[in-house]
């Protein structure tokens, strides 16, 4: 059985929790993402939450950050422009909604030790995706429509599983998928990824709400509120600093952070 909340959580001042959230938001904002993949190891390694509790908290905070980011994205990519790609969102959602439910169901059934190892492996995947997205020229695959549709459902399912198990929005995987499969530019793909992420996250959230460990949200409401406030502030600041630090420096550094975190989580008791 999974540990559902008996972990010894470190009590930290609100200023520390806010600063941690701001650091996560800053890192994510500087690369145009939410940063939830950086929040997860902090919840486990610094604040002492057990794997499943950390995932559920991360999912809740990621949901708030995505809801905050969506209006800002709509200011740069119009709703009409996104509407012209509605078929892409539907194609991906056909798989991601099922994947999100399945991923959350698997997470609540995993032994804690297994979940730590799965999270570590997925963090390595995120590091690879981060480097690949920023340093590889992504062109459309030009697949036949039927193959493209099947590929979209399959990719959506996999992304939904990963996002549910890690408690992230999944933009790191959605954006390159949208670019590769459908030939959509990165800027529009970023906004489309939020439209796919939001219902996908809600489905995973609904599945987690059926588990006893969901009580971690109620028990840590103040903690979550302070950290998500820090994340939003950090994301706004990170957005302003977008491009200030060269990608050749920033992206490898963030990938290394993810890999080090993966090693530590894999060794977690």
Backbone as CSV, one residue per row, in Angstrom:
resi,resn,N_x,N_y,N_z,CA_x,CA_y,CA_z,C_x,C_y,C_z
1,UNK,0.847,-1.197,0.000,0.000,0.000,0.000,0.881,1.245,0.000
2,UNK,0.356,2.267,-0.629,1.088,3.528,-0.689,0.929,4.274,0.617
3,UNK,2.012,4.908,1.050,1.948,5.776,2.201,1.064,6.959,1.848
4,UNK,-0.017,7.164,2.556,-0.984,8.197,2.176,-0.972,9.415,3.083
5,UNK,0.093,9.669,3.769,0.128,10.906,4.526,0.715,10.804,5.904
6,UNK,1.328,9.691,6.255,1.924,9.575,7.578,3.362,10.075,7.612
7,UNK,3.829,10.682,6.489,5.208,11.146,6.433,5.438,12.299,7.400
8,UNK,6.697,12.441,7.818,7.073,13.550,8.681,7.439,14.743,7.799
9,UNK,6.519,15.683,7.690,6.722,16.839,6.818,7.468,17.918,7.579
10,UNK,8.493,18.472,6.931,9.276,19.530,7.559,8.436,20.795,7.680
11,UNK,8.453,21.410,8.857,7.748,22.667,9.071,8.720,23.798,8.740
12,UNK,8.377,24.602,7.763,9.225,25.694,7.320,8.452,27.005,7.393
13,UNK,9.152,28.133,7.653,8.479,29.435,7.672,7.840,29.735,6.322
14,UNK,6.772,30.546,6.359,6.074,30.896,5.124,7.013,31.575,4.132
15,UNK,7.965,32.328,4.630,8.906,33.016,3.739,9.743,32.018,2.944
16,UNK,10.104,30.907,3.585,10.897,29.874,2.902,10.053,29.179,1.848
17,UNK,8.803,28.882,2.203,7.889,28.223,1.263,7.640,29.131,0.062
18,UNK,7.406,30.413,0.317,7.180,31.375,-0.767,8.409,31.472,-1.658
19,UNK,9.589,31.539,-1.041,10.832,31.649,-1.815,11.049,30.416,-2.680
20,UNK,10.731,29.245,-2.147,10.873,28.007,-2.920,9.928,28.022,-4.120
21,UNK,8.688,28.445,-3.885,7.736,28.553,-4.982,8.185,29.563,-6.026
22,UNK,8.735,30.694,-5.556,9.211,31.726,-6.481,10.371,31.219,-7.324
23,UNK,11.258,30.447,-6.705,12.393,29.890,-7.447,11.912,28.948,-8.539
24,UNK,10.914,28.137,-8.208,10.338,27.210,-9.194,9.704,27.991,-10.344
25,UNK,8.901,28.998,-10.002,8.252,29.814,-11.015,9.252,30.562,-11.880
26,UNK,10.321,31.035,-11.259,11.358,31.763,-11.994,12.024,30.860,-13.029
27,UNK,12.402,29.656,-12.593,13.042,28.714,-13.517,12.112,28.371,-14.674
28,UNK,10.844,28.104,-14.334,9.887,27.773,-15.375,9.620,28.943,-16.303
29,UNK,9.460,30.131,-15.712,9.172,31.320,-16.518,10.279,31.673,-17.483
30,UNK,11.516,31.405,-17.105,12.652,31.745,-17.957,12.746,30.839,-19.183
31,UNK,12.051,29.704,-19.155,12.046,28.824,-20.334,10.629,28.698,-20.906
32,UNK,9.708,29.525,-20.408,8.363,29.540,-20.951,7.481,28.400,-20.499
33,UNK,7.784,27.783,-19.337,6.993,26.673,-18.815,6.578,26.970,-17.378
34,UNK,5.772,26.077,-16.801,5.279,26.309,-15.448,6.260,25.979,-14.346
35,UNK,7.193,25.072,-14.610,8.220,24.749,-13.624,7.842,23.679,-12.622
36,UNK,6.713,22.975,-12.832,6.273,21.979,-11.847,7.260,20.832,-11.695
37,UNK,8.013,20.543,-12.758,9.000,19.465,-12.676,10.110,19.802,-11.690
38,UNK,10.335,21.100,-11.432,11.328,21.510,-10.440,10.721,21.578,-9.033
39,UNK,9.394,21.779,-8.977,8.718,21.843,-7.682,8.645,20.486,-7.016
40,UNK,8.437,19.435,-7.809,8.255,18.088,-7.256,9.427,17.635,-6.381
41,UNK,10.684,17.742,-6.854,11.793,17.319,-5.977,11.927,18.172,-4.725
42,UNK,11.513,19.441,-4.778,11.530,20.280,-3.576,10.519,19.769,-2.548
43,UNK,9.336,19.417,-3.030,8.305,18.913,-2.117,8.766,17.640,-1.420
44,UNK,9.492,16.788,-2.151,9.960,15.528,-1.578,11.237,15.718,-0.764
45,UNK,12.243,16.342,-1.369,13.570,16.408,-0.752,13.742,17.473,0.306
46,UNK,13.050,18.620,0.135,13.218,19.740,1.078,12.112,19.765,2.127
47,UNK,10.873,19.561,1.687,9.746,19.703,2.615,9.249,18.379,3.175
48,UNK,9.778,17.261,2.698,9.546,15.976,3.344,8.239,15.276,3.043
49,UNK,7.556,15.640,1.962,6.327,14.939,1.612,6.648,13.593,0.975
50,UNK,5.833,12.602,1.271,5.971,11.307,0.608,5.573,11.457,-0.855
51,UNK,5.964,10.475,-1.669,5.834,10.598,-3.123,4.427,10.969,-3.569
52,UNK,3.418,10.210,-3.162,2.069,10.454,-3.646,1.520,11.784,-3.145
53,UNK,1.795,12.120,-1.899,1.357,13.409,-1.360,1.987,14.562,-2.145
54,UNK,3.274,14.419,-2.484,3.971,15.447,-3.255,3.362,15.595,-4.638
55,UNK,3.028,14.468,-5.258,2.429,14.499,-6.596,1.080,15.220,-6.567
56,UNK,0.252,14.918,-5.578,-1.071,15.536,-5.490,-0.950,17.032,-5.215
57,UNK,-0.065,17.411,-4.319,0.170,18.839,-4.075,0.683,19.529,-5.335
58,UNK,1.613,18.887,-6.010,2.177,19.459,-7.237,1.101,19.633,-8.301
59,UNK,0.212,18.651,-8.404,-0.882,18.727,-9.374,-1.797,19.904,-9.065
60,UNK,-2.153,20.077,-7.797,-3.038,21.174,-7.413,-2.394,22.530,-7.723
61,UNK,-1.116,22.669,-7.389,-0.438,23.934,-7.639,-0.237,24.176,-9.139
62,UNK,0.053,23.127,-9.877,0.212,23.251,-11.327,-1.086,23.710,-11.973
63,UNK,-2.198,23.207,-11.456,-3.511,23.580,-11.997,-3.755,25.076,-11.826
64,UNK,-3.423,25.598,-10.660,-3.605,27.034,-10.410,-2.690,27.858,-11.317
65,UNK,-1.450,27.426,-11.473,-0.495,28.153,-12.319,-0.960,28.163,-13.775
66,UNK,-1.474,27.032,-14.261,-1.969,26.964,-15.637,-3.163,27.898,-15.828
67,UNK,-4.087,27.908,-14.858,-5.245,28.802,-14.943,-4.816,30.265,-14.973
68,UNK,-3.729,30.580,-14.259,-3.205,31.941,-14.234,-2.522,32.288,-15.551
69,UNK,-1.829,31.323,-16.134,-1.051,31.577,-17.345,-1.918,31.666,-18.593
70,UNK,-3.068,31.013,-18.585,-3.894,30.942,-19.790,-4.343,32.318,-20.299
71,UNK,-4.862,33.221,-19.437,-5.254,34.548,-19.945,-4.081,35.315,-20.553
72,UNK,-2.907,35.194,-19.937,-1.721,35.886,-20.466,-1.360,35.344,-21.839
73,UNK,-1.478,34.032,-22.015,-1.196,33.424,-23.319,-2.192,33.882,-24.374
74,UNK,-3.465,34.027,-23.979,-4.495,34.443,-24.925,-4.286,35.882,-25.386
75,UNK,-3.512,36.650,-24.609,-3.209,38.018,-25.006,-2.184,38.067,-26.130
76,UNK,-1.377,37.016,-26.258,-0.352,36.982,-27.302,-0.753,36.107,-28.486
77,UNK,-1.538,35.067,-28.214,-2.079,34.213,-29.285,-3.595,34.263,-29.151
78,UNK,-4.268,34.841,-30.122,-5.701,35.103,-30.000,-6.527,33.815,-29.935
79,UNK,-7.706,33.965,-29.342,-8.618,32.827,-29.254,-9.014,32.334,-30.641
80,UNK,-9.149,33.276,-31.588,-9.507,32.889,-32.959,-8.411,32.033,-33.587
81,UNK,-7.164,32.411,-33.332,-6.047,31.642,-33.881,-6.008,30.244,-33.276
82,UNK,-6.234,30.165,-31.964,-6.271,28.857,-31.319,-7.460,28.032,-31.816
83,UNK,-8.581,28.717,-32.044,-9.770,28.023,-32.517,-9.571,27.358,-33.862
84,UNK,-8.685,27.933,-34.666,-8.423,27.335,-35.981,-7.698,26.003,-35.863
85,UNK,-7.155,25.723,-34.676,-6.445,24.459,-34.444,-7.218,23.558,-33.479
86,UNK,-8.537,23.734,-33.424,-9.326,22.977,-32.449,-9.189,21.462,-32.665
87,UNK,-9.034,21.041,-33.903,-8.933,19.606,-34.190,-7.688,18.994,-33.564
88,UNK,-6.606,19.791,-33.480,-5.368,19.310,-32.857,-5.602,19.052,-31.377
89,UNK,-6.251,20.019,-30.713,-6.533,19.863,-29.285,-7.424,18.650,-29.028
90,UNK,-8.451,18.479,-29.858,-9.362,17.341,-29.690,-8.621,16.026,-29.912
91,UNK,-7.758,15.987,-30.920,-6.984,14.782,-31.219,-6.127,14.370,-30.028
92,UNK,-5.415,15.335,-29.449,-4.549,15.032,-28.303,-5.365,14.693,-27.057
93,UNK,-6.467,15.422,-26.854,-7.302,15.178,-25.676,-7.940,13.791,-25.706
94,UNK,-8.190,13.268,-26.899,-8.772,11.936,-27.003,-7.895,10.891,-26.326
95,UNK,-6.599,11.141,-26.316,-5.688,10.227,-25.624,-5.304,10.695,-24.238
96,UNK,-5.111,12.017,-24.074,-4.574,12.519,-22.801,-5.564,12.382,-21.641
97,UNK,-6.857,12.514,-21.920,-7.842,12.377,-20.842,-7.857,10.954,-20.285
98,UNK,-7.766,9.982,-21.187,-7.700,8.580,-20.744,-6.383,8.320,-20.033
99,UNK,-5.300,8.862,-20.604,-3.981,8.682,-19.993,-3.900,9.289,-18.605
100,UNK,-4.518,10.449,-18.421,-4.486,11.115,-17.114,-5.194,10.281,-16.054
101,UNK,-6.358,9.725,-16.418,-7.096,8.883,-15.464,-6.292,7.629,-15.136
102,UNK,-5.734,7.009,-16.187,-4.953,5.785,-15.985,-3.698,6.065,-15.164
103,UNK,-3.003,7.152,-15.464,-1.775,7.484,-14.740,-2.022,7.726,-13.266
104,UNK,-3.089,8.472,-12.963,-3.431,8.728,-11.560,-3.822,7.436,-10.857
105,UNK,-4.553,6.581,-11.559,-4.956,5.300,-10.967,-3.736,4.435,-10.667
106,UNK,-2.780,4.411,-11.580,-1.555,3.637,-11.350,-0.751,4.212,-10.185
107,UNK,-0.686,5.532,-10.104,0.110,6.180,-9.054,-0.413,5.841,-7.663
108,UNK,-1.740,5.846,-7.491,-2.289,5.590,-6.157,-2.158,4.124,-5.758
109,UNK,-1.939,3.245,-6.749,-1.805,1.825,-6.451,-0.348,1.392,-6.291
110,UNK,0.581,2.232,-6.712,1.995,1.856,-6.630,2.488,1.844,-5.185
111,UNK,3.416,0.959,-4.905,4.142,1.035,-3.644,4.958,2.311,-3.657
112,UNK,5.155,2.906,-2.486,5.874,4.168,-2.392,7.267,4.068,-3.003
113,UNK,7.982,2.983,-2.707,9.342,2.814,-3.236,9.329,2.762,-4.757
114,UNK,8.323,2.121,-5.331,8.208,2.045,-6.791,7.909,3.415,-7.380
115,UNK,7.019,4.156,-6.724,6.655,5.480,-7.223,7.860,6.410,-7.240
116,UNK,8.723,6.331,-6.215,9.933,7.152,-6.219,10.787,6.862,-7.453
117,UNK,10.930,5.602,-7.785,11.758,5.222,-8.938,11.117,5.652,-10.251
118,UNK,9.793,5.533,-10.333,9.088,5.974,-11.537,9.234,7.489,-11.703
119,UNK,9.085,8.227,-10.614,9.249,9.679,-10.670,10.660,10.053,-11.116
120,UNK,11.657,9.338,-10.617,13.041,9.599,-11.007,13.233,9.375,-12.506
121,UNK,12.685,8.287,-13.019,12.806,7.984,-14.451,12.115,9.058,-15.293
122,UNK,10.962,9.517,-14.844,10.233,10.542,-15.589,10.949,11.882,-15.548
123,UNK,11.664,12.167,-14.468,12.446,13.402,-14.408,13.595,13.363,-15.405
124,UNK,14.170,12.194,-15.602,15.199,12.044,-16.642,14.576,12.311,-18.010
125,UNK,13.375,11.785,-18.236,12.660,12.031,-19.484,12.437,13.525,-19.692
126,UNK,12.053,14.235,-18.629,11.822,15.668,-18.732,13.114,16.412,-19.072
127,UNK,14.225,15.976,-18.505,15.515,16.597,-18.802,15.863,16.427,-20.279
128,UNK,15.637,15.226,-20.795,15.909,14.953,-22.211,14.991,15.788,-23.092
129,UNK,13.709,15.857,-22.732,12.747,16.637,-23.520,13.114,18.118,-23.506
130,UNK,13.555,18.611,-22.355,13.934,20.013,-22.220,15.087,20.363,-23.160
131,UNK,16.121,19.532,-23.153,17.274,19.767,-24.017,16.895,19.605,-25.486
132,UNK,16.139,18.547,-25.782,15.745,18.288,-27.159,14.900,19.395,-27.751
133,UNK,13.961,19.924,-26.963,13.062,20.969,-27.454,13.816,22.245,-27.784
134,UNK,14.811,22.592,-26.961,15.500,23.868,-27.131,16.693,23.806,-28.074
135,UNK,17.257,22.635,-28.270,18.463,22.558,-29.092,18.278,21.754,-30.380
136,UNK,17.054,21.305,-30.632,16.785,20.547,-31.849,15.770,21.299,-32.693
137,UNK,16.029,21.387,-33.963,15.094,22.038,-34.878,13.947,21.079,-35.150
138,UNK,12.750,21.467,-34.696,11.585,20.587,-34.812,10.782,20.932,-36.060
139,UNK,10.782,20.051,-37.023,9.985,20.233,-38.222,8.843,19.233,-38.239
140,UNK,7.815,19.537,-39.021,6.657,18.647,-39.086,7.037,17.318,-39.724
141,UNK,6.423,16.245,-39.245,6.702,14.915,-39.777,5.957,14.637,-41.092
142,UNK,4.949,15.477,-41.411,4.182,15.322,-42.652,3.601,13.908,-42.802
143,UNK,2.915,13.478,-41.771,2.311,12.141,-41.797,0.952,12.180,-42.486
144,UNK,0.505,11.055,-43.048,-0.859,10.976,-43.582,-1.865,11.274,-42.476
145,UNK,-3.013,11.878,-42.812,-3.995,12.273,-41.786,-4.381,11.153,-40.819
146,UNK,-4.590,9.947,-41.322,-4.997,8.838,-40.451,-3.889,8.483,-39.465
147,UNK,-2.660,8.440,-39.958,-1.510,8.122,-39.096,-1.305,9.234,-38.078
148,UNK,-1.480,10.475,-38.529,-1.344,11.633,-37.640,-2.361,11.565,-36.501
149,UNK,-3.599,11.192,-36.838,-4.649,11.107,-35.822,-4.347,10.023,-34.791
150,UNK,-3.909,8.858,-35.281,-3.552,7.766,-34.369,-2.360,8.163,-33.510
151,UNK,-1.376,8.807,-34.158,-0.199,9.266,-33.412,-0.561,10.288,-32.347
152,UNK,-1.528,11.164,-32.661,-1.962,12.171,-31.688,-2.613,11.552,-30.469
153,UNK,-3.462,10.546,-30.692,-4.116,9.861,-29.574,-3.074,9.131,-28.720
154,UNK,-2.142,8.434,-29.391,-1.117,7.680,-28.659,-0.206,8.612,-27.866
155,UNK,0.223,9.711,-28.515,1.083,10.677,-27.827,0.336,11.325,-26.667
156,UNK,-0.943,11.666,-26.908,-1.742,12.265,-25.846,-1.874,11.344,-24.646
157,UNK,-2.104,10.060,-24.916,-2.215,9.093,-23.820,-0.930,9.064,-22.987
158,UNK,0.215,8.964,-23.661,1.486,8.915,-22.942,1.741,10.173,-22.135
159,UNK,1.438,11.319,-22.728,1.645,12.590,-22.029,0.694,12.702,-20.842
160,UNK,-0.543,12.243,-21.015,-1.499,12.270,-19.908,-1.036,11.423,-18.737
161,UNK,-0.470,10.256,-19.036,0.060,9.382,-17.982,1.194,10.067,-17.234
162,UNK,2.156,10.609,-17.983,3.316,11.265,-17.368,2.881,12.459,-16.526
163,UNK,2.002,13.293,-17.084,1.548,14.485,-16.365,0.817,14.118,-15.075
164,UNK,0.010,13.057,-15.121,-0.732,12.648,-13.929,0.196,12.107,-12.853
165,UNK,1.154,11.280,-13.255,2.041,10.657,-12.267,2.985,11.678,-11.634
166,UNK,3.402,12.690,-12.403,4.325,13.690,-11.864,3.612,14.888,-11.254
167,UNK,2.342,15.058,-11.573,1.622,16.230,-11.087,1.989,17.494,-11.828
168,UNK,2.343,17.364,-13.128,2.759,18.515,-13.930,1.738,18.772,-15.025
169,UNK,1.907,19.919,-15.716,1.002,20.252,-16.815,1.356,19.482,-18.082
170,UNK,2.615,19.151,-18.250,3.033,18.369,-19.404,3.445,19.168,-20.614
171,UNK,3.617,20.482,-20.453,3.996,21.322,-21.575,5.322,20.934,-22.201
172,UNK,6.240,20.416,-21.383,7.551,20.008,-21.887,7.431,18.953,-22.968
173,UNK,6.386,18.135,-22.884,6.159,17.073,-23.866,5.120,17.473,-24.911
174,UNK,4.132,18.251,-24.508,3.076,18.638,-25.432,3.577,19.555,-26.544
175,UNK,4.403,20.538,-26.182,4.847,21.523,-27.178,5.623,20.872,-28.320
176,UNK,6.653,20.050,-28.036,7.338,19.402,-29.167,6.439,18.431,-29.930
177,UNK,5.500,17.793,-29.240,4.574,16.879,-29.916,3.695,17.629,-30.912
178,UNK,3.166,18.770,-30.485,2.311,19.579,-31.363,3.105,20.079,-32.569
179,UNK,4.344,20.474,-32.331,5.186,20.969,-33.424,5.537,19.862,-34.410
180,UNK,5.918,18.713,-33.878,6.325,17.597,-34.740,5.162,16.992,-35.514
181,UNK,4.063,16.716,-34.820,2.948,16.018,-35.447,2.133,16.903,-36.382
182,UNK,1.965,18.180,-35.984,1.031,19.030,-36.715,1.683,20.225,-37.419
183,UNK,3.000,20.413,-37.225,3.699,21.492,-37.912,3.297,22.886,-37.457
184,UNK,2.848,23.025,-36.220,2.431,24.317,-35.673,3.630,25.004,-35.022
185,UNK,3.729,26.321,-35.165,4.871,27.048,-34.610,4.898,26.971,-33.090
186,UNK,6.097,27.154,-32.544,6.312,26.991,-31.097,5.401,27.899,-30.272
187,UNK,5.237,29.150,-30.686,4.436,30.114,-29.920,2.987,29.652,-29.793
188,UNK,2.392,29.258,-30.918,1.013,28.774,-30.891,0.915,27.444,-30.163
189,UNK,1.935,26.593,-30.354,1.956,25.292,-29.674,1.944,25.464,-28.160
190,UNK,2.633,26.501,-27.659,2.656,26.758,-26.223,1.272,27.056,-25.671
191,UNK,0.505,27.845,-26.413,-0.862,28.157,-25.976,-1.781,26.955,-26.117
192,UNK,-1.636,26.226,-27.208,-2.436,25.012,-27.387,-2.163,23.993,-26.288
193,UNK,-0.908,23.926,-25.865,-0.549,22.957,-24.818,-1.305,23.250,-23.525
194,UNK,-1.535,24.544,-23.236,-2.286,24.898,-22.035,-3.741,24.452,-22.148
195,UNK,-4.312,24.600,-23.355,-5.697,24.184,-23.563,-5.862,22.671,-23.425
196,UNK,-4.832,21.935,-23.800,-4.871,20.483,-23.630,-4.577,20.109,-22.182
197,UNK,-3.629,20.831,-21.582,-3.211,20.519,-20.217,-4.342,20.677,-19.212
198,UNK,-5.125,21.741,-19.360,-6.132,22.071,-18.344,-7.153,20.953,-18.131
199,UNK,-7.866,20.502,-19.165,-8.804,19.387,-18.931,-8.099,18.093,-18.547
200,UNK,-6.891,17.890,-19.067,-6.128,16.684,-18.708,-5.809,16.679,-17.221
201,UNK,-5.405,17.834,-16.702,-5.086,17.947,-15.280,-6.337,17.778,-14.422
202,UNK,-7.455,18.299,-14.892,-8.707,18.175,-14.134,-9.125,16.713,-14.000
203,UNK,-8.919,15.940,-15.071,-9.267,14.514,-15.022,-8.383,13.792,-14.007
204,UNK,-7.066,14.054,-14.057,-6.163,13.423,-13.091,-6.527,13.838,-11.669
205,UNK,-6.865,15.118,-11.508,-7.236,15.648,-10.201,-8.478,14.934,-9.677
206,UNK,-9.446,14.716,-10.560,-10.676,14.021,-10.167,-10.376,12.601,-9.708
207,UNK,-9.451,11.937,-10.411,-9.101,10.562,-10.022,-8.377,10.550,-8.675
208,UNK,-7.466,11.491,-8.463,-6.753,11.554,-7.182,-7.712,11.863,-6.029
209,UNK,-8.778,12.606,-6.318,-9.713,12.995,-5.254,-10.433,11.793,-4.652
210,UNK,-10.399,10.657,-5.346,-11.053,9.451,-4.839,-10.166,8.667,-3.874
211,UNK,-8.915,9.094,-3.718,-7.977,8.379,-2.853,-7.854,9.092,-1.509
212,UNK,-7.591,8.325,-0.456,-7.468,8.912,0.888,-6.345,9.950,0.974
213,UNK,-5.306,9.782,0.166,-4.163,10.684,0.220,-4.510,12.092,-0.258
214,UNK,-5.688,12.256,-0.881,-6.121,13.570,-1.349,-6.277,14.544,-0.186
215,UNK,-6.410,14.006,1.028,-6.553,14.860,2.219,-5.324,15.720,2.465
216,UNK,-4.210,15.400,1.790,-3.002,16.197,1.955,-3.251,17.650,1.565
217,UNK,-4.174,17.889,0.644,-4.478,19.265,0.237,-5.136,20.042,1.372
218,UNK,-6.091,19.425,2.012,-6.776,20.079,3.128,-5.819,20.294,4.295
219,UNK,-4.973,19.310,4.563,-4.046,19.390,5.694,-2.936,20.405,5.457
220,UNK,-2.666,20.737,4.201,-1.557,21.650,3.881,-2.038,22.814,3.019
221,UNK,-3.239,23.295,3.301,-3.828,24.364,2.507,-2.980,25.641,2.550
222,UNK,-2.531,26.018,3.750,-1.730,27.239,3.877,-0.403,27.084,3.143
223,UNK,0.230,25.935,3.317,1.498,25.654,2.631,1.322,25.781,1.121
224,UNK,0.285,25.128,0.587,0.063,25.146,-0.856,-0.246,26.536,-1.375
225,UNK,-1.038,27.298,-0.613,-1.396,28.646,-1.029,-0.172,29.542,-1.108
226,UNK,0.689,29.449,-0.085,1.896,30.285,-0.061,2.840,29.889,-1.189
227,UNK,3.019,28.583,-1.412,3.950,28.155,-2.456,3.435,28.516,-3.845
228,UNK,2.149,28.356,-4.087,1.626,28.683,-5.409,1.674,30.191,-5.654
229,UNK,1.492,30.984,-4.582,1.639,32.441,-4.731,3.073,32.779,-5.142
230,UNK,4.029,32.117,-4.504,5.423,32.321,-4.875,5.694,31.885,-6.306
231,UNK,5.081,30.776,-6.711,5.274,30.261,-8.068,4.757,31.241,-9.111
232,UNK,3.613,31.852,-8.842,3.038,32.805,-9.795,3.913,34.049,-9.897
233,UNK,4.360,34.562,-8.755,5.248,35.735,-8.765,6.545,35.412,-9.503
234,UNK,7.103,34.242,-9.190,8.342,33.838,-9.847,8.167,33.662,-11.342
235,UNK,7.025,33.093,-11.757,6.766,32.880,-13.184,6.655,34.208,-13.921
236,UNK,6.004,35.195,-13.294,5.900,36.516,-13.912,7.277,37.150,-14.067
237,UNK,8.093,37.040,-13.029,9.455,37.581,-13.090,10.282,36.822,-14.127
238,UNK,10.126,35.505,-14.147,10.860,34.698,-15.116,10.487,35.050,-16.537
239,UNK,9.201,35.363,-16.755,8.760,35.776,-18.081,9.437,37.056,-18.525
240,UNK,9.636,37.980,-17.582,10.325,39.232,-17.904,11.798,38.993,-18.217
241,UNK,12.366,37.940,-17.623,13.784,37.640,-17.828,14.005,36.655,-18.969
242,UNK,12.903,36.301,-19.668,12.991,35.345,-20.771,14.009,35.820,-21.802
243,UNK,15.018,35.004,-22.040,16.049,35.353,-23.016,17.246,36.085,-22.448
244,UNK,17.154,36.514,-21.175,18.288,37.241,-20.571,19.480,36.317,-20.389
245,UNK,19.214,35.108,-19.871,20.276,34.104,-19.739,20.277,33.252,-21.002
246,UNK,21.409,33.151,-21.705,21.450,32.380,-22.959,21.024,30.938,-22.744
247,UNK,20.283,30.401,-23.711,19.829,29.009,-23.627,20.992,28.038,-23.495
248,UNK,22.133,28.378,-24.107,23.296,27.491,-24.036,23.796,27.320,-22.606
249,UNK,23.457,28.270,-21.737,23.832,28.189,-20.318,22.664,27.670,-19.496
250,UNK,21.490,28.259,-19.718,20.325,27.974,-18.880,19.810,26.542,-19.029
251,UNK,19.606,26.090,-20.264,18.981,24.783,-20.493,19.827,23.628,-19.947
252,UNK,21.146,23.576,-20.253,21.952,22.500,-19.653,21.947,22.537,-18.133
253,UNK,21.964,23.758,-17.562,21.955,23.878,-16.100,20.670,23.312,-15.512
254,UNK,19.533,23.624,-16.141,18.251,23.110,-15.657,18.160,21.596,-15.848
255,UNK,18.692,21.104,-16.951,18.692,19.659,-17.190,19.527,18.940,-16.131
256,UNK,20.643,19.532,-15.765,21.497,18.937,-14.726,20.766,18.924,-13.386
257,UNK,20.039,20.018,-13.087,19.248,20.068,-11.854,18.240,18.922,-11.824
258,UNK,17.573,18.694,-12.945,16.595,17.609,-13.018,17.254,16.245,-12.840
259,UNK,18.408,16.058,-13.445,19.096,14.763,-13.346,19.585,14.498,-11.927
260,UNK,20.132,15.530,-11.274,20.569,15.377,-9.881,19.375,15.065,-8.988
261,UNK,18.259,15.774,-9.228,17.039,15.522,-8.453,16.535,14.108,-8.673
262,UNK,16.646,13.622,-9.917,16.204,12.267,-10.232,16.999,11.236,-9.448
263,UNK,18.311,11.438,-9.360,19.169,10.512,-8.614,18.779,10.497,-7.142
264,UNK,18.542,11.684,-6.589,18.187,11.770,-5.175,16.833,11.135,-4.885
265,UNK,15.893,11.341,-5.785,14.560,10.757,-5.579,14.614,9.236,-5.724
266,UNK,15.402,8.768,-6.672,15.530,7.305,-6.863,16.094,6.626,-5.630
267,UNK,16.930,7.341,-4.878,17.530,6.792,-3.667,16.710,7.037,-2.421
268,UNK,15.570,7.735,-2.582,14.747,8.098,-1.438,14.141,6.861,-0.802
269,UNK,14.107,6.859,0.524,13.503,5.747,1.257,11.991,5.862,1.271
